[in-house]
Amino acid sequence: MNLSSLLEAITPLRITDPGGVRPEIGSIHYRAQNVRSGGLFVAIEGLAADGHDFIDEAVARGALAIITQKPVSKESVIIEVENSRKALADVSDRFYASPSQNLTMIGITGTNGKTTTAFLVERILQQTGFKVGVIGTLNYRYSGKTFSSPMTTPESLDLQRILADMLKDGVTHVVMEVTSHAIDLHRVDHCRFDVAVFTNLTQDHLDYHGDMESYWQCKKRMFTEILNSGPKKNRGSAVLNHNDEKGQELLSLFSERAGPSAVLSVGTAAGSNIRPHNIEYDLAGMKGRIATPGGTFELKSSLVGRYNLENILCATGAGIALNLSLDTIKAGLEEVAGIPGRLESIANDIERFVYVDYAHTPDALDNVLSVLKKLASGKIICVFGCGGNRDRAKRPQMGAIASRLCDLSVITNDNPRTEPPRKIIDQILEGTKKAAVHQYTSSDLAAGFQQRGYVVEPDRKKAIRLAVLASRPGDTVLIAGKGDETCQIIKESIVPFDDRAEARAALSALARMSQAEHQTDSLGKGP
């Protein structure tokens, strides 16, 4: 594509063109090490590094043009802009011919529930025979192909490429998790959504946004700006969780001013457009009825807990917004047996109820533990930590929540990254100790425990094993924070680690110990 065509997508402050010729651009890059000859390099300020520091490398690799938000003097064509991240989104959309305009796009945003809701919407759409693509925390996937992704919502260049590839492969509908970072960093600029879903807003990412109000104002832009702009602005639909205070705020906002063409409220309140009736819960899932503007259907789901009911209602809302039949929506919802890393049950033959869950925020941990506390018959043991280089304010909150809802908290590392692990644990303990629970050592728990308490074991593998070994038949063990992640980030290293695999190993070890003890007891009794 000729550079002149790309420049039509942006508003340059100034252009320096030593040769006076606008070259043909064969590729776009924001990482200098990936630049190919004949490419355009967009220098963006990252959270860890500044692309402007690598312009020389990009030129040396053959970049014919540079987009920058800082003054630069090079022999390439230099395009200076006010915001190079925004410019990256603008030129990426132009380069890949605006793929989202030709796709049915469903965006899901909120602190918690995005992945589960996306999974449910995917299954609903597949029931109709649509060819579906998904972009989210777990991965991005379409046409039977699955690709790992370093972030929930990819950088704008990568995102437009993925959408273009999906479109080329025949995908008709795309379900996308949209993070606050993606909104703030212009990653979803030019993504033309048909439906936007709001799940909830609770504390997270304050290391980035600074405070909850800034976090909320960013999330709100998904509905007030992104959904309400571009060629689809007159047909976009919003699905809002009326159980959440900010969902109610959005509903009030759109009753007073122009917004999406259709707004659907979901929740337990009588006035919600989509609401549940007579829901019964147990550890096998839930059953009841779901009322919609188009009628009511009976639902039996394998997903557990009230917070998953909200995810089900949000997914139902997306289906209604897309004019899908109730039979299709019901079939899609009921097909989902579970979500990887979301209250994922670890099977065993020794009468332990072991779950792995992604809960890494105060609200998510409170939700999942509250569900287990209501439904579990034995004691509840929770293994958790908090991520390094992330929101520090939530650490004592999560410590207090676990102490309030668990019989035993096993405090360990999550992804400490470059923070000292002990410092993170000490901040969690500020909340734990306020509950005045008993402090155990690892050796104390060999024979089980009686008092409500906590233990610190920084090694996550040992912590999982400790929790399983401390359990008794009928007890529940929740391993929280990492879900389906398959690595642990310690300093600058990425170490293979899977909570599910470690839980299975610990359960197998306990099963062998129990079997050995049983054989010893049998021998001791004699003939």
C-alpha positions as MATLAB code, in Angstrom:
seq = 'MNLSSLLEAITPLRITDPGGVRPEIGSIHYRAQNVRSGGLFVAIEGLAADGHDFIDEAVARGALAIITQKPVSKESVIIEVENSRKALADVSDRFYASPSQNLTMIGITGTNGKTTTAFLVERILQQTGFKVGVIGTLNYRYSGKTFSSPMTTPESLDLQRILADMLKDGVTHVVMEVTSHAIDLHRVDHCRFDVAVFTNLTQDHLDYHGDMESYWQCKKRMFTEILNSGPKKNRGSAVLNHNDEKGQELLSLFSERAGPSAVLSVGTAAGSNIRPHNIEYDLAGMKGRIATPGGTFELKSSLVGRYNLENILCATGAGIALNLSLDTIKAGLEEVAGIPGRLESIANDIERFVYVDYAHTPDALDNVLSVLKKLASGKIICVFGCGGNRDRAKRPQMGAIASRLCDLSVITNDNPRTEPPRKIIDQILEGTKKAAVHQYTSSDLAAGFQQRGYVVEPDRKKAIRLAVLASRPGDTVLIAGKGDETCQIIKESIVPFDDRAEARAALSALARMSQAEHQTDSLGKGP';
ca = [
       0.000    0.000    0.000;
       1.320    3.441   -0.858;
       2.324    5.600    2.082;
       0.067    8.393    0.807;
      -2.969    6.157    1.334;
      -1.906    5.343    4.897;
      -1.350    9.020    5.648;
      -4.994    9.707    4.786;
      -5.911    7.749    7.945;
      -4.013   10.058   10.315;
      -3.484   13.759   11.003;
       0.281   14.416   10.922;
       1.741   17.395   12.726;
       4.560   17.490   10.170;
       6.131   15.282    7.527;
       9.827   15.232    6.658;
      10.403   13.574    3.276;
      14.071   13.806    2.190;
      13.533   12.030   -1.140;
      10.191   13.601   -2.024;
       8.782   10.218   -3.003;
       6.008    8.439   -1.118;
       7.113    4.777   -1.082;
       5.054    1.608   -1.230;
       4.712    0.139    2.270;
       4.800   -3.641    2.492;
       4.353   -4.064    6.239;
       3.750   -2.181    9.496;
       5.677   -2.742   12.726;
       5.825   -1.406   16.266;
       8.728   -3.616   17.365;
      12.006   -2.587   15.750;
      13.384   -6.126   15.829;
      10.530   -7.265   13.564;
      10.937   -4.583   10.898;
      11.233   -5.863    7.350;
      12.701   -3.999    4.397;
      10.081   -1.704    2.918;
       8.148   -1.471    6.156;
       6.629    1.338    8.190;
       7.804    1.575   11.814;
       5.521    3.191   14.392;
       7.446    4.232   17.495;
       5.186    3.923   20.534;
       5.911    4.485   24.202;
       5.406    1.121   25.898;
       4.950    0.404   29.581;
       8.449   -1.111   29.816;
      10.326    0.375   26.827;
      10.043    3.304   24.424;
       9.969    2.512   20.719;
      11.559    5.879   19.977;
      14.792    4.493   21.416;
      14.861    1.859   18.651;
      14.288    4.013   15.579;
      17.911    3.585   14.459;
      17.462   -0.198   14.530;
      14.227    0.078   12.527;
      15.955    2.215    9.872;
      18.910   -0.173    9.743;
      16.485   -3.038    9.111;
      14.983   -1.246    6.141;
      12.100    0.877    7.425;
      11.143    3.333    4.677;
       9.009    5.517    6.926;
       8.729    6.271   10.643;
       5.709    7.487   12.598;
       6.798    9.197   15.801;
       5.416   11.499   18.466;
       8.858   12.973   19.153;
      11.060   15.071   16.829;
      13.359   12.791   14.802;
      15.946   13.467   12.086;
      16.641   10.482    9.815;
      17.012    9.730    6.132;
      13.654    7.935    6.106;
      10.279    9.611    5.714;
       9.408   10.951    9.172;
       5.753   11.489   10.101;
       5.323   13.257   13.431;
       1.957   12.871   15.148;
       0.418   13.882   18.455;
      -0.201   10.293   19.604;
       1.648    7.471   17.877;
      -0.440    4.753   19.565;
      -3.584    6.231   18.077;
      -1.798    6.572   14.731;
      -0.831    2.880   14.905;
      -4.507    1.958   15.228;
      -5.449    4.329   12.392;
      -2.911    3.040    9.865;
      -3.431   -0.605   10.902;
      -7.140   -0.370   10.188;
      -6.413    1.220    6.801;
      -3.664   -1.288    5.934;
      -5.926   -4.279    6.635;
      -8.978   -2.709    4.928;
     -11.172   -2.245    8.037;
     -12.022   -5.923    8.588;
     -14.383   -5.360   11.534;
     -16.852   -3.544    9.272;
     -17.501   -6.875    7.545;
     -17.704   -8.958   10.718;
     -20.380   -9.172   13.402;
     -18.417   -8.007   16.439;
     -19.367   -8.724   20.067;
     -17.193   -6.933   22.642;
     -17.272   -7.902   26.321;
     -15.815   -5.632   28.977;
     -15.813   -5.600   32.785;
     -13.485   -6.498   35.623;
     -14.630  -10.095   36.002;
     -16.602  -12.536   33.886;
     -15.279  -11.575   30.440;
     -13.771  -14.971   29.617;
     -16.753  -17.011   30.805;
     -19.226  -14.750   29.021;
     -17.150  -14.913   25.824;
     -17.085  -18.712   26.047;
     -20.864  -18.819   26.435;
     -21.498  -16.417   23.539;
     -19.146  -18.461   21.355;
     -21.158  -21.625   22.033;
     -24.465  -19.846   21.384;
     -23.238  -18.559   18.019;
     -21.882  -21.956   17.043;
     -25.340  -23.437   17.577;
     -26.566  -21.399   14.629;
     -23.830  -22.667   12.327;
     -21.985  -19.340   12.278;
     -18.226  -19.498   11.892;
     -16.944  -17.896   15.089;
     -13.646  -16.342   16.122;
     -12.727  -15.525   19.732;
     -10.075  -13.132   21.033;
      -9.459  -13.193   24.773;
      -7.527  -14.154   27.876;
      -7.327  -17.846   27.073;
      -6.086  -17.372   23.486;
      -7.429  -16.346   20.114;
      -9.042  -19.060   18.053;
     -11.022  -19.704   14.885;
     -11.571  -22.417   12.277;
     -10.250  -25.100   14.610;
      -6.969  -23.226   15.096;
      -5.783  -21.885   18.457;
      -3.047  -19.305   18.993;
      -1.485  -18.108   22.235;
      -1.721  -14.408   22.981;
       0.469  -12.419   25.387;
      -2.399  -10.104   26.320;
      -6.182  -10.343   26.540;
      -6.774   -7.690   23.869;
      -3.881   -7.568   21.381;
      -2.082   -4.418   20.240;
      -4.029   -2.610   17.495;
      -1.770   -3.778   14.646;
      -1.969   -7.410   15.774;
      -5.696   -7.106   16.381;
      -6.465   -5.779   12.892;
      -4.272   -8.509   11.357;
      -6.088  -11.202   13.351;
      -9.479   -9.816   12.306;
      -8.378   -9.691    8.664;
      -7.148  -13.295    8.862;
     -10.441  -14.379   10.424;
     -12.437  -12.625    7.728;
     -10.327  -14.175    4.991;
     -10.906  -17.608    6.535;
     -14.667  -17.200    6.420;
     -15.345  -16.151   10.017;
     -18.631  -14.257   10.314;
     -18.821  -13.448   14.053;
     -16.061  -12.404   16.460;
     -16.344  -12.457   20.252;
     -13.719  -10.259   21.896;
     -12.740   -9.554   25.484;
     -12.008   -5.831   25.757;
      -9.794   -4.676   28.624;
      -9.486   -1.195   30.064;
      -5.857   -1.111   28.911;
      -7.034   -1.828   25.363;
      -9.498    1.057   25.487;
      -7.035    3.511   27.006;
      -4.167    2.530   24.699;
      -6.279    2.782   21.522;
      -5.988   -0.934   20.750;
      -9.686   -1.228   19.873;
      -9.926    2.006   17.901;
     -11.660    1.215   14.578;
     -13.152   -2.010   15.950;
     -16.748   -1.623   14.837;
     -18.830   -3.461   17.415;
     -22.392   -4.623   16.851;
     -22.907   -5.576   20.514;
     -21.060   -4.433   23.647;
     -21.553   -6.272   26.949;
     -20.806   -4.851   30.402;
     -20.298   -7.492   33.118;
     -19.282   -5.515   36.238;
     -16.742   -3.111   37.693;
     -14.727   -3.916   40.823;
     -11.228   -3.039   42.001;
      -8.373   -3.978   39.698;
      -5.636   -2.348   37.604;
      -5.221    0.614   39.954;
      -1.479    0.300   39.347;
      -2.305    1.568   35.848;
      -5.397    3.763   36.252;
      -4.551    5.230   39.663;
      -8.067    5.254   41.102;
     -11.464    3.640   40.585;
     -13.021    6.698   38.970;
     -10.356    6.795   36.251;
     -10.787    3.047   35.758;
     -14.539    3.499   35.382;
     -14.286    6.455   33.001;
     -12.061    4.324   30.780;
     -14.438    1.344   30.787;
     -17.408    3.634   30.110;
     -15.855    4.775   26.829;
     -16.619    1.338   25.386;
     -20.291    2.356   25.373;
     -20.234    6.149   25.082;
     -17.557    6.383   22.370;
     -16.455    3.135   20.751;
     -19.862    1.464   20.330;
     -21.467    4.763   19.451;
     -19.183    5.719   16.540;
     -18.219    4.634   13.053;
     -20.329    3.049   10.303;
     -22.240    0.796   12.723;
     -23.149    3.479   15.263;
     -26.837    3.474   14.376;
     -27.263   -0.245   14.945;
     -25.083   -1.060   17.960;
     -26.614   -2.743   21.021;
     -25.511   -2.542   24.657;
     -26.083   -5.361   27.168;
     -25.674   -4.070   30.718;
     -25.551   -5.955   34.017;
     -28.202   -4.225   36.102;
     -26.972   -5.994   39.249;
     -23.817   -3.872   39.104;
     -23.891   -0.252   40.269;
     -22.026    0.946   37.169;
     -24.359   -1.016   34.928;
     -27.221    0.915   36.526;
     -25.314    4.145   35.914;
     -24.971    3.346   32.218;
     -28.689    2.553   32.000;
     -29.528    5.900   33.587;
     -27.102    7.674   31.283;
     -28.662    6.217   28.158;
     -32.159    7.102   29.356;
     -31.094   10.767   29.405;
     -28.970   11.034   26.245;
     -28.408    9.416   22.898;
     -26.618    6.097   23.080;
     -26.665    2.691   21.410;
     -29.672    1.936   19.219;
     -30.759   -0.796   21.658;
     -30.048   -1.209   25.375;
     -30.795   -4.456   27.208;
     -30.575   -4.760   30.978;
     -29.853   -8.115   32.591;
     -30.054   -8.995   36.273;
     -32.212  -10.140   39.140;
     -34.225   -6.909   39.492;
     -37.854   -7.126   38.392;
     -37.366   -4.404   35.785;
     -34.463   -6.132   34.004;
     -35.141   -7.093   30.389;
     -33.508  -10.475   30.977;
     -33.877  -11.975   34.434;
     -33.810  -15.344   36.218;
     -36.595  -17.127   38.083;
     -36.463  -19.891   40.704;
     -32.757  -20.604   40.310;
     -31.453  -23.529   42.368;
     -27.712  -23.941   42.958;
     -25.456  -26.803   43.936;
     -21.879  -27.881   43.226;
     -23.069  -29.549   40.014;
     -24.358  -26.238   38.626;
     -27.727  -24.491   38.544;
     -31.203  -24.827   37.122;
     -34.213  -22.551   36.737;
     -35.905  -20.293   34.207;
     -34.640  -17.302   32.237;
     -37.166  -14.645   31.166;
     -36.436  -12.512   28.091;
     -38.397   -9.998   25.991;
     -39.048  -12.868   23.567;
     -40.238  -15.421   26.113;
     -38.963  -17.737   28.832;
     -36.843  -20.885   28.691;
     -35.819  -23.548   31.174;
     -32.079  -23.677   31.875;
     -29.843  -26.349   33.343;
     -26.198  -25.272   33.469;
     -23.022  -26.918   34.757;
     -21.625  -23.531   35.778;
     -21.606  -22.953   39.527;
     -22.666  -19.935   41.561;
     -24.558  -16.670   41.406;
     -21.738  -14.806   39.679;
     -21.905  -17.335   36.847;
     -25.645  -16.713   36.628;
     -24.763  -13.086   35.830;
     -22.410  -14.294   33.092;
     -25.201  -16.499   31.706;
     -27.600  -13.536   31.707;
     -25.040  -11.352   29.888;
     -24.490  -14.042   27.242;
     -28.258  -14.423   26.867;
     -28.482  -10.666   26.363;
     -25.915  -10.835   23.572;
     -27.944  -13.584   21.906;
     -31.153  -11.558   22.165;
     -29.366   -8.465   20.782;
     -28.341  -10.557   17.758;
     -31.944  -11.755   17.267;
     -31.115  -15.402   17.939;
     -33.872  -17.819   18.922;
     -34.389  -18.857   22.538;
     -33.832  -22.488   21.564;
     -30.434  -21.549   20.117;
     -29.473  -19.542   23.198;
     -30.569  -22.319   25.558;
     -28.670  -24.988   23.619;
     -25.486  -22.911   23.563;
     -25.628  -22.149   27.288;
     -26.268  -25.758   28.244;
     -23.479  -27.075   26.031;
     -20.833  -25.385   28.195;
     -19.721  -27.925   30.786;
     -16.974  -25.706   32.184;
     -14.448  -22.993   31.388;
     -10.714  -23.762   31.555;
      -9.306  -22.322   34.771;
     -12.646  -20.948   35.943;
     -13.759  -22.957   38.977;
     -12.324  -25.919   37.092;
     -12.806  -29.138   39.032;
      -9.824  -31.457   39.449;
     -11.112  -35.019   39.427;
      -9.943  -37.454   42.108;
     -10.997  -40.635   43.896;
     -10.222  -39.548   47.460;
     -13.316  -37.437   48.213;
     -11.682  -34.022   47.923;
     -13.356  -31.179   46.050;
     -10.466  -29.364   44.396;
     -10.939  -26.351   42.118;
      -8.624  -24.088   40.150;
      -9.899  -20.571   39.492;
      -8.555  -17.379   37.922;
      -9.889  -15.215   40.782;
      -7.189  -12.571   41.237;
      -9.232   -9.578   42.381;
     -10.981   -8.989   45.723;
     -14.451   -9.247   44.175;
     -13.651  -12.407   42.211;
     -12.134  -14.129   45.252;
     -15.087  -13.094   47.397;
     -17.535  -14.405   44.785;
     -15.994  -17.823   44.342;
     -15.344  -18.407   48.044;
     -18.870  -17.278   48.954;
     -20.289  -19.813   46.500;
     -18.139  -22.612   47.886;
     -18.949  -21.655   51.470;
     -22.677  -21.940   50.799;
     -22.413  -25.251   48.975;
     -19.502  -27.073   50.621;
     -20.101  -29.520   53.451;
     -16.552  -29.737   54.799;
     -13.805  -27.232   55.468;
     -12.585  -24.757   52.859;
      -8.877  -24.318   52.146;
      -7.701  -21.581   49.794;
      -4.282  -21.258   48.148;
      -3.642  -17.795   46.752;
      -1.168  -14.958   46.276;
      -1.091  -11.626   44.460;
       0.739  -10.590   41.308;
       3.835   -8.434   41.491;
       4.059   -5.017   39.800;
       0.283   -4.775   39.966;
      -2.344   -3.073   42.143;
      -0.940   -3.217   45.683;
      -4.097   -1.939   47.377;
      -5.965   -5.180   46.719;
      -3.441   -7.377   48.542;
      -4.625   -6.818   52.155;
      -8.225   -6.894   50.916;
      -7.733  -10.363   49.461;
      -6.019  -11.491   52.647;
      -9.006  -10.336   54.689;
     -11.520  -11.971   52.323;
      -9.772  -15.340   52.457;
      -9.537  -15.192   56.257;
     -13.241  -14.399   56.531;
     -14.459  -17.105   54.179;
     -11.886  -19.913   54.551;
     -10.990  -22.331   57.284;
      -7.373  -22.281   56.141;
      -5.595  -19.709   53.967;
      -2.396  -20.905   52.323;
      -0.605  -17.718   51.263;
       1.940  -18.125   48.497;
       3.398  -16.553   45.363;
       1.333  -15.789   42.279;
       3.445  -14.120   39.568;
       5.824  -12.026   41.675;
       7.515  -10.588   38.581;
      10.227   -8.147   39.707;
       8.829   -7.448   43.191;
      10.310   -9.211   46.236;
       7.889  -12.110   46.912;
       8.069  -11.689   50.679;
       7.021   -8.046   50.376;
       3.872   -9.078   48.496;
       3.060  -11.759   51.075;
       3.562   -9.313   53.947;
       1.051   -6.939   52.358;
      -1.478   -9.784   52.040;
      -0.881  -10.629   55.713;
      -1.897   -7.096   56.736;
      -5.454   -8.118   55.896;
      -5.119  -11.722   57.031;
      -3.980  -10.854   60.542;
      -6.863   -8.437   61.121;
      -9.124  -11.474   61.257;
      -7.172  -12.679   64.309;
      -6.898  -16.208   62.939;
      -4.344  -18.762   64.076;
      -0.943  -18.895   62.383;
       0.223  -22.391   61.428;
       3.544  -23.708   60.242;
       3.781  -26.292   57.473;
       4.678  -29.030   59.975;
       1.627  -28.150   62.108;
      -0.674  -29.148   59.251;
       0.644  -32.672   58.737;
      -2.066  -33.974   61.044;
      -4.741  -31.579   59.761;
      -6.076  -28.517   61.586;
      -8.930  -27.539   63.868;
      -8.790  -23.765   64.304;
      -9.431  -21.317   61.503;
      -6.038  -20.012   60.448;
      -3.389  -19.392   57.833;
       0.034  -20.596   56.778;
       2.686  -18.982   54.587;
       4.455  -21.095   51.974;
       6.121  -18.942   49.276;
       6.813  -21.904   46.958;
       3.529  -22.293   45.044;
       4.107  -25.959   44.253;
       4.689  -26.743   47.933;
       1.716  -24.575   48.905;
      -0.643  -26.566   46.674;
       0.688  -29.842   48.029;
       0.388  -28.529   51.607;
      -3.242  -27.523   51.080;
      -4.201  -30.892   49.584;
      -2.387  -32.865   52.309;
      -4.057  -30.781   55.035;
      -7.521  -31.585   53.651;
      -9.755  -34.393   54.805;
     -12.507  -36.300   52.937;
     -15.336  -33.885   52.107;
     -13.127  -30.780   52.268;
     -12.862  -28.212   49.468;
      -9.557  -26.807   48.204;
      -9.571  -23.699   46.016;
      -6.352  -22.788   44.179;
      -6.927  -19.190   43.122;
      -5.263  -16.531   41.020;
      -3.771  -18.172   37.947;
      -6.512  -20.310   36.463;
      -5.456  -21.891   33.201;
      -2.078  -20.120   33.046;
       0.777  -22.482   32.228;
       3.688  -20.429   33.526;
       4.860  -18.408   36.494;
       6.697  -15.091   36.096;
       9.557  -14.746   38.584;
      11.832  -11.745   38.076;
      12.568  -11.757   34.334;
      12.068  -15.515   33.956;
       8.994  -17.322   32.669;
       8.877  -20.714   34.375;
       6.518  -23.529   33.265;
       3.860  -23.929   35.937;
       0.251  -25.127   35.870;
      -1.933  -25.079   39.000;
      -4.050  -27.897   37.588;
      -1.070  -30.173   36.990;
       0.295  -29.447   40.460;
      -3.096  -30.161   42.025;
      -3.307  -33.505   40.241;
       0.209  -34.375   41.389;
      -0.646  -33.471   44.988;
      -3.857  -35.503   44.890;
      -1.992  -38.494   43.467;
       0.585  -38.216   46.247;
      -2.174  -38.079   48.864;
      -3.912  -41.074   47.285;
      -0.681  -43.092   47.447;
      -0.155  -42.115   51.093;
      -3.723  -43.059   51.961;
      -3.373  -46.388   50.202;
      -0.084  -47.132   51.986;
      -1.652  -46.287   55.340;
      -4.607  -48.546   54.583;
      -2.311  -51.440   53.686;
      -0.291  -50.888   56.861;
      -3.456  -50.904   58.950;
      -4.620  -54.129   57.279;
      -1.296  -55.848   57.951;
      -1.323  -54.680   61.542;
      -4.663  -56.311   62.218;
      -3.315  -59.744   61.256;
      -5.394  -62.890   60.516;
];
